[in-house]
Amino acid sequence: MKVSEIMTRDIHIASPGQKLHEVAADMERHNIGVLPVADNDRLVGMITDRDIAVRGMSQRFGPESRVRDVMSAEIKYCFEDEEVSHIAENMAEHQIRRLPVMTRQKRLVGIVALADLTKDSLPHSAKALHGISKPGGHHNQSHHA
């Protein structure tokens, strides 16, 4: 099964110039903790509620600061035509719960989450969850998974 068959296409996106309080409000409104950051449909980063709270506050960025100030610019992602089993292995290895989904032309088209893996097969999600849940994982998102 391909990632395109299980990914979420209707995603909320932040822009690099958006104010932190706007993004935080969007996260609260939609009950989500991470947003891809895109310039048009080009993925340029990811921002999490943790980026806003921890990185933003530790570096004294306020609510009027911009997403680009606290986002993670180096991110992991997957391609829409990749196999779900491969993505589950990468999510486990890198301890990631969500991955932006790109076309081969590197256009952002969706996001795949750990919960999406259960749509196809419990073994995929169990394998990913086991790897993601290991203690001592990094709290960042960088490069292609």
Buried (B, 14 or more C-beta within 10 A) or exposed (E): EBBBEBBEEEBBBBBBEBBBEBBBEBBEEEEBBBBBBBBEEEBBBBBBBBBBEEBBEEEEBEEEBBBBBBBBEEBBBBBBEBEBBBBBBBBBEBBBBBBBBBBEEEBBBBBBBBEBBBEBBEEBBBBBBEBBEEEEEEEBBBEEB
